[in-house]
Structures are given as C-alpha cells and as structure tokens.
Amino acid sequence: MTVTEMIRKQLELEGRSLVFLSRQLGTTRQNLHQRLLRDDLPVETVMRISEILKHDFFTDLSSELKNRQQINAPK
C-alpha cells in the first residue's frame, strides 16, 4: 500500500474529505489531488498530514516495509 492509499483510507475512516485536508495544508483540492495521483509527497508533507489527521503514517510505512522484506526474503 502506498502512502497515498494510506492517507485516502485514513480520510475515509475519519469521514474527512480532500477539501478538509487541502484547507489544513493551505493548498487547493486540485493541487493536493494531483500530488496524491503522482504519489510524490515530500516527507515534510506526510509529517504535516500525520499531525493533521493525528495518525502516524511513518509507522504504517515501516510495517509495510517489514512485510515486503519478509515476503522477499530468501528461502
């Protein structure tokens, strides 16, 4: 799962919209939508989104990495 997918999932769980998040970030919904489509959010932006949504996406990403490493580990 990408960080973009994680963010969208968390927004859905909280009943929040991209409009809410874009306003909190001080950008437009269109700009945020384009950045999420490209899945190229800077670490600082992910940190800010984590603060806004009170959810640690870095822990999620770390878990995702560990899962991938286990799957790809030599047998």
N, CA and C atoms as a LAMMPS dump frame, in Angstrom:
ITEM: TIMESTEP
0
ITEM: NUMBER OF ATOMS
225
ITEM: BOX BOUNDS ff ff ff
-5.0000000000000000e+02 5.0000000000000000e+02
-5.0000000000000000e+02 5.0000000000000000e+02
-5.0000000000000000e+02 5.0000000000000000e+02
ITEM: ATOMS id mol type element x y z
1 1 1 N 0.858 -1.173 0
2 1 2 C 0 0 0
3 1 3 C 0.905 1.238 0
4 2 1 N 0.576 2.186 -0.838
5 2 2 C 1.362 3.42 -0.9
6 2 3 C 0.907 4.395 0.176
7 3 1 N 1.721 5.404 0.433
8 3 2 C 1.353 6.409 1.429
9 3 3 C 0.081 7.134 0.991
10 4 1 N -0.072 7.343 -0.301
11 4 2 C -1.29 7.975 -0.807
12 4 3 C -2.514 7.129 -0.471
13 5 1 N -2.416 5.821 -0.675
14 5 2 C -3.528 4.937 -0.348
15 5 3 C -3.819 4.966 1.151
16 6 1 N -2.77 5.019 1.939
17 6 2 C -2.935 5.085 3.399
18 6 3 C -3.648 6.368 3.818
19 7 1 N -3.259 7.475 3.208
20 7 2 C -3.875 8.768 3.526
21 7 3 C -5.347 8.762 3.125
22 8 1 N -5.638 8.292 1.93
23 8 2 C -7.034 8.24 1.473
24 8 3 C -7.878 7.34 2.381
25 9 1 N -7.305 6.201 2.781
26 9 2 C -8.017 5.283 3.672
27 9 3 C -8.306 5.946 5.019
28 10 1 N -7.311 6.662 5.562
29 10 2 C -7.493 7.333 6.849
30 10 3 C -8.534 8.441 6.745
31 11 1 N -8.513 9.186 5.652
32 11 2 C -9.526 10.221 5.441
33 11 3 C -10.917 9.596 5.438
34 12 1 N -11.054 8.477 4.738
35 12 2 C -12.347 7.795 4.666
36 12 3 C -12.79 7.312 6.047
37 13 1 N -11.862 6.724 6.801
38 13 2 C -12.185 6.235 8.153
39 13 3 C -12.674 7.364 9.059
40 14 1 N -12.102 8.547 8.862
41 14 2 C -12.462 9.701 9.694
42 14 3 C -13.643 10.48 9.138
43 15 1 N -14.116 10.087 7.952
44 15 2 C -15.216 10.826 7.333
45 15 3 C -14.796 12.215 6.88
46 16 1 N -13.525 12.341 6.539
47 16 2 C -12.988 13.64 6.093
48 16 3 C -12.794 13.619 4.578
49 17 1 N -12.68 14.807 4.007
50 17 2 C -12.532 14.924 2.558
51 17 3 C -11.175 15.519 2.19
52 18 1 N -10.869 15.442 0.892
53 18 2 C -9.666 16.101 0.393
54 18 3 C -9.759 17.612 0.572
55 19 1 N -10.966 18.133 0.513
56 19 2 C -11.159 19.569 0.726
57 19 3 C -10.704 19.941 2.135
58 20 1 N -11.126 19.161 3.126
59 20 2 C -10.685 19.404 4.505
60 20 3 C -9.163 19.39 4.59
61 21 1 N -8.554 18.332 4.061
62 21 2 C -7.099 18.192 4.165
63 21 3 C -6.376 19.289 3.403
64 22 1 N -6.844 19.622 2.229
65 22 2 C -6.184 20.666 1.446
66 22 3 C -6.262 22.019 2.156
67 23 1 N -7.387 22.309 2.785
68 23 2 C -7.513 23.573 3.539
69 23 3 C -6.535 23.599 4.705
70 24 1 N -6.412 22.464 5.403
71 24 2 C -5.478 22.396 6.526
72 24 3 C -4.035 22.568 6.06
73 25 1 N -3.741 22.094 4.85
74 25 2 C -2.384 22.208 4.297
75 25 3 C -2.136 23.556 3.617
76 26 1 N -3.195 24.327 3.44
77 26 2 C -3.053 25.637 2.787
78 26 3 C -2.851 25.534 1.29
79 27 1 N -3.515 24.567 0.668
80 27 2 C -3.416 24.397 -0.776
81 27 3 C -4.813 24.143 -1.326
82 28 1 N -4.921 23.987 -2.623
83 28 2 C -6.225 23.706 -3.227
84 28 3 C -6.474 22.207 -3.271
85 29 1 N -7.724 21.842 -3.377
86 29 2 C -8.075 20.437 -3.508
87 29 3 C -7.465 19.853 -4.768
88 30 1 N -7.481 20.631 -5.847
89 30 2 C -6.937 20.166 -7.121
90 30 3 C -5.439 19.889 -7.006
91 31 1 N -4.72 20.798 -6.35
92 31 2 C -3.281 20.621 -6.182
93 31 3 C -2.989 19.363 -5.362
94 32 1 N -3.687 19.195 -4.251
95 32 2 C -3.475 18.024 -3.408
96 32 3 C -3.839 16.754 -4.174
97 33 1 N -4.941 16.789 -4.898
98 33 2 C -5.367 15.622 -5.677
99 33 3 C -4.288 15.221 -6.679
100 34 1 N -3.718 16.191 -7.378
101 34 2 C -2.656 15.907 -8.354
102 34 3 C -1.423 15.314 -7.676
103 35 1 N -1.063 15.855 -6.526
104 35 2 C 0.103 15.336 -5.798
105 35 3 C -0.143 13.912 -5.333
106 36 1 N -1.361 13.625 -4.889
107 36 2 C -1.696 12.267 -4.465
108 36 3 C -1.713 11.309 -5.654
109 37 1 N -2.178 11.766 -6.806
110 37 2 C -2.165 10.928 -8.008
111 37 3 C -0.739 10.551 -8.4
112 38 1 N 0.178 11.504 -8.268
113 38 2 C 1.588 11.244 -8.604
114 38 3 C 2.287 10.464 -7.497
115 39 1 N 1.689 10.418 -6.325
116 39 2 C 2.257 9.729 -5.165
117 39 3 C 3.69 10.195 -4.899
118 40 1 N 3.858 11.523 -4.909
119 40 2 C 5.205 12.086 -4.698
120 40 3 C 5.213 13.126 -3.575
121 41 1 N 4.594 12.774 -2.471
122 41 2 C 4.531 13.714 -1.355
123 41 3 C 5.87 13.774 -0.625
124 42 1 N 6.376 14.97 -0.394
125 42 2 C 7.6 15.1 0.396
126 42 3 C 7.377 14.626 1.829
127 43 1 N 8.44 14.178 2.466
128 43 2 C 8.365 13.688 3.845
129 43 3 C 7.734 14.74 4.748
130 44 1 N 8.084 15.986 4.563
131 44 2 C 7.543 17.07 5.395
132 44 3 C 6.023 17.152 5.25
133 45 1 N 5.518 16.937 4.043
134 45 2 C 4.07 16.974 3.825
135 45 3 C 3.397 15.786 4.501
136 46 1 N 4.003 14.606 4.404
137 46 2 C 3.449 13.433 5.075
138 46 3 C 3.457 13.657 6.591
139 47 1 N 4.505 14.293 7.087
140 47 2 C 4.571 14.595 8.519
141 47 3 C 3.441 15.544 8.914
142 48 1 N 3.209 16.552 8.098
143 48 2 C 2.142 17.519 8.383
144 48 3 C 0.764 16.834 8.341
145 49 1 N 0.564 15.964 7.341
146 49 2 C -0.703 15.235 7.235
147 49 3 C -0.88 14.326 8.452
148 50 1 N 0.206 13.703 8.899
149 50 2 C 0.151 12.871 10.11
150 50 3 C -0.31 13.693 11.305
151 51 1 N 0.191 14.908 11.41
152 51 2 C -0.204 15.791 12.515
153 51 3 C -1.676 16.189 12.398
154 52 1 N -2.093 16.546 11.191
155 52 2 C -3.473 16.99 10.966
156 52 3 C -4.46 15.865 11.28
157 53 1 N -4.161 14.658 10.785
158 53 2 C -5.08 13.532 10.963
159 53 3 C -4.809 12.756 12.247
160 54 1 N -3.771 13.189 12.973
161 54 2 C -3.389 12.502 14.219
162 54 3 C -3.222 10.999 13.993
163 55 1 N -2.485 10.698 12.917
164 55 2 C -2.221 9.305 12.544
165 55 3 C -0.776 9.214 12.059
166 56 1 N -0.03 8.242 12.567
167 56 2 C 1.385 8.094 12.233
168 56 3 C 1.559 7.238 10.971
169 57 1 N 1.629 7.892 9.829
170 57 2 C 1.807 7.182 8.565
171 57 3 C 3.205 6.574 8.459
172 58 1 N 4.151 7.096 9.203
173 58 2 C 5.508 6.555 9.168
174 58 3 C 5.555 5.163 9.805
175 59 1 N 4.777 4.947 10.841
176 59 2 C 4.678 3.61 11.432
177 59 3 C 4.034 2.655 10.43
178 60 1 N 3.006 3.121 9.736
179 60 2 C 2.352 2.3 8.711
180 60 3 C 3.343 1.932 7.612
181 61 1 N 4.123 2.908 7.171
182 61 2 C 5.105 2.654 6.112
183 61 3 C 6.187 1.692 6.584
184 62 1 N 6.606 1.814 7.833
185 62 2 C 7.599 0.908 8.389
186 62 3 C 7.064 -0.523 8.417
187 63 1 N 5.824 -0.685 8.813
188 63 2 C 5.199 -2.014 8.819
189 63 3 C 5.116 -2.582 7.407
190 64 1 N 4.762 -1.734 6.467
191 64 2 C 4.681 -2.15 5.059
192 64 3 C 6.049 -2.617 4.568
193 65 1 N 7.087 -1.898 4.92
194 65 2 C 8.442 -2.272 4.529
195 65 3 C 8.821 -3.627 5.127
196 66 1 N 8.545 -3.831 6.398
197 66 2 C 8.86 -5.104 7.055
198 66 3 C 8.115 -6.255 6.39
199 67 1 N 6.853 -6.037 6.041
200 67 2 C 6.089 -7.073 5.348
201 67 3 C 6.714 -7.421 4.002
202 68 1 N 7.108 -6.417 3.255
203 68 2 C 7.73 -6.649 1.954
204 68 3 C 9.047 -7.393 2.102
205 69 1 N 9.83 -7.025 3.117
206 69 2 C 11.106 -7.69 3.333
207 69 3 C 10.899 -9.16 3.676
208 70 1 N 9.877 -9.465 4.464
209 70 2 C 9.596 -10.858 4.81
210 70 3 C 9.166 -11.657 3.598
211 71 1 N 8.35 -11.035 2.765
212 71 2 C 7.875 -11.716 1.548
213 71 3 C 9.024 -11.985 0.584
214 72 1 N 9.944 -11.019 0.482
215 72 2 C 11.042 -11.129 -0.482
216 72 3 C 12.305 -11.763 0.091
217 73 1 N 12.263 -12.179 1.34
218 73 2 C 13.435 -12.778 1.969
219 73 3 C 13.767 -14.105 1.287
220 74 1 N 15.074 -14.379 1.113
221 74 2 C 15.462 -15.66 0.503
222 74 3 C 14.986 -16.821 1.359
223 75 1 N 14.588 -17.86 0.718
224 75 2 C 14.077 -19.049 1.415
225 75 3 C 15.212 -19.989 1.752
